[in-house]
Amino acid sequence: MLAADRLDQTFAALADPTRRAIVVRLAKGEASVNELIDEAPSPMTQPAISKHLKVLERAGLITRGRDAQRRPCKLEVAAIVEAVDWLERYRHQWEQRFQALDNLLEELKDKESRHGKNPKR
């Protein structure tokens, strides 16, 4: 799968608040489907949780193992790290642009005060 496709799936999976809540829960440690149902922020059925888990699994955000009858879900950090790395590359650009805007606004403010005009508040 291409990196862009993985990012698309990651961000699409994380766009849903229920799936984000599952990721937050799994960040604390692995959990079974029943544990996730019990700890869900709102009442959820097993089929509903399973659908969310499938989306997270396809995105590479979680894996499901086998432990006798229990199928623990585990957070896979690699997909999250990839998304964070992508965001981080753009964060620097955004910060530079915001800094340039701050500098421009400060220059305009100084120019107004030097010319005897009161800046609007």
N, C-alpha and C positions, 0 to 999 in steps of 0.2 A: 504494500500500500504506500502511496506517495505521502510525503510529509504533509503536504497541503490537505490531502484527504483526511489524514489522521487529525490534524488540527480542526478541520471542519467538524468531524465527528466528536471530538473532545468538547468543543465549544457548544455544539448542538446538544450534547448530553448534559452539559452543565447549565444550559439555559433553563432547565426545569427546576423549580425550587425543591421538589421532592427528591430528585436525584442529587442535588447539592446537599440536602440533609443526609442522604445516605452516605455520600462521600465524607461529610464531616464526621458521621458516626464511625465509619470504617477507618478514619484517621486515628481513632483511639484504639483500634485493634479489630481483628477479624470478628465476624458475627454470622450467625445462621440466618436464614430467611425468617424463621419464627422470632428470633431476637430483634431483627429489624422491624418486624410487624409490631412487636410489643413496645419498641422504643420510637415508633414513628410519631411525628409531631401531630398528625391527625389520623383518625381511624383508617386503616388500609386493609384490604383483603390480600390473601396470599397471591392470587393471580395478578393483582395490581402491582404489588412489590416485585413479582417475578418479571413483569414487563419492563419495569424500570431497571432492574438488574441486567436484563438482556441488552438494553440500550447502553448501559455503562460498560458491560462486558465487550460489546462490539466496538466501542470507542477505545478499548484497551485500558480503561480506568480501574477495572476490577478483574479479578479472576475468582473462579469458584472451584474449590477443591472437594475432596471426598475424605470423610473421616467416619467410617462405618456408615451409619444412617444419616449422619449430619453432613451438610454441604456448606462448609464455611465460606463466606465471601471475604476477600482480602483486597485492600486497596493496592493498586499498582502505581507506584510513584513515577515511573518513567514517562507516562503520558502527561501527567501534571507538570513535570519538570520541562517537558518539551513545550507545553503551552506557556509556562512562566518564562522560559527562555525567549520565545517569540515575542511576548509582551514586553520583556525587558529591553529588547532591541529597539522597540518603538518608544518606550518610556524615555530614553535619552533624547530622542528627537523632540518629543513633546515638551520635555523640560527645557530644552534649548529654546524652543519657540515661545514658551511662556516667559522665560527669562528675557528674551528679546522684547516681548510685549511689555513686560514690567519696566524695562529700561526706557522704552519709547514713552510710556505713560509718565514716567518720572521726568524725562526731558521736557515733555509738554507742560507738565505741572510747573517745573522750574521756569520755563519760558514765560508762562502766564504770570507767575509771581514777579518776574523781573520787569515785565511790561506794565505793572501796576494793576493788572486785572485780577479780581478775586475769583478763584476757581469755584465753580458751582458745587454745592454740597448736597 
